[in-house]
Amino acid sequence: MTHIYLDNQATTPVDPRVLDAMLPYFKQDFGNAASRTHSYGWAAESAVDRGREQIAELIHGDAREIIFTSGATESDNLAIKGVAAVRRDRGGHLITQATEHHAVLDSCKALKRRGFDVTVLSVDRYGQVEPGAVSEAIREDTLLVSIMAANNEIGTLQPLAEIGAICRERNVLFHCDAAQAVGKLPVDVQAFGIDLLSISAHKLYGPKGVGALYVRSRPRVRLVAEIDGGGHERGMRSGTLNVPGIVGLGAACELAHAGMAAEGARIRRLRERLKTRLFDGMDDIHLNGHPEKRLDGNLNVSFEGVDGESLMVGLGEIALSSGSACTSASLEPSYVLRALGVPNRLAESSIRFGIGRFNTEAEIDTAAGRVIEEVGRLRDISPYASPKRKRS
Ligand SMILES: *Cc1c(COP(=O)(O)O)cnc(C)c1O
């Protein structure tokens, strides 16, 4: 059975060039980057420094502003809880929006239990936040605005530059979960006025379990660490550095930077090809998310009268995600689609196609053909399908 991987928003395969860059740091160069007394330590430290530079280059930050973490979940927690903790018990107000990743929403919820106030902004039918709504929500005691760069389910991009300008003008910190955007489209912490930025290596063809948090140093953003210990990462994140992981993240950033424009165009062409085939090949299909302002590799669609889970089971040889089990632990329809006002019936019939670096045109054509076939079969046997929807 052929296997086609179309779930690149869940994770991406490690690029072989990234793996090659990492291997020496599992083998001969296994040193602890904190060891100052021998060449093993120095080699590890210089590899980590290089990684910091590669990341900083990609997001237009400075190497000294990069804190290594275990991934974007930890970066989101550190950014949000770390900024809030500077205030100790004085409380304060945070602003986020409804379609954020759980790492952001649940960090905010945890702060709410500790007495902070949280405003969760709603989004329009494409999943975008209105910058004016951010402006209106800012109060005297607002500490932080946390808005993602690109949504992991529907691919919708947020107007970061506008939101960043508002935060800057109102003297509020701006955190951005850019796990889906970094390495895929230009993310510039200077141009967008971002103070804290979360990155995950495994979303850009790097290894799992490593990420970074950009923390602005001018003007300096103060953070309280979540993990105490040896004082690594300028005291903001203790723990022996994951040297091979950091080398992999750095290499992944450099590769993404060099190939971004060409790769984005290629992946967008594949996405448009898939979209055209599906929309030409059947009726009663709806696009979820923004028609243009979305990740190049993301296509999220609802197939009326078809249960997304059943469709995925039927398409067993193609790796996809469905909006009915996006958080996979729950069988609730996607909270992201619900925030857009997508009715439950359509949310439950949604599928996310995530196209990436290693997908080919032939895979797209095979997948499109199989989806059309399987949707037709499910509609034929569905007791709920309208006669119009049934194939004659
Ligand atoms: C994947 C993802 C995360 C979590 O990243 P991990 O490195 O897996 O912890 C957070 N936010 C978004 C938008 C993501 O896509």
The ligand as a Tripos MOL2 file, in Angstrom:
@<TRIPOS>MOLECULE
LIG
   15    15     1     0     0
SMALL
NO_CHARGES

@<TRIPOS>ATOM
      1 C1          2.8060   22.3840   16.8010 C.3       1 LIG1
      2 C2          2.3880   23.6690   17.3940 C.ar      1 LIG1
      3 C3          2.6610   23.9850   18.7300 C.ar      1 LIG1
      4 C4          3.3460   23.0090   19.6630 C.3       1 LIG1
      5 O1          4.6720   22.8230   19.3010 O.3       1 LIG1
      6 P1          5.5370   21.6360   19.9510 P.3       1 LIG1
      7 O2          6.9240   21.9250   19.5380 O.co2     1 LIG1
      8 O3          4.9880   20.3820   19.3480 O.co2     1 LIG1
      9 O4          5.3420   21.7030   21.4200 O.co2     1 LIG1
     10 C5          2.2590   25.2020   19.2070 C.ar      1 LIG1
     11 N1          1.6180   26.0740   18.4190 N.ar      1 LIG1
     12 C6          1.3340   25.8120   17.1270 C.ar      1 LIG1
     13 C7          0.6420   26.8370   16.3070 C.3       1 LIG1
     14 C8          1.7050   24.6020   16.5830 C.ar      1 LIG1
     15 O5          1.4140   24.3420   15.3040 O.3       1 LIG1
@<TRIPOS>BOND
     1     1     2 1
     2     2     3 ar
     3     2    14 ar
     4     3     4 1
     5     3    10 ar
     6     4     5 1
     7     5     6 1
     8     6     7 2
     9     6     8 1
    10     6     9 1
    11    10    11 ar
    12    11    12 ar
    13    12    13 1
    14    12    14 ar
    15    14    15 1
@<TRIPOS>SUBSTRUCTURE
     1 LIG1         1 GROUP 0 **** ****
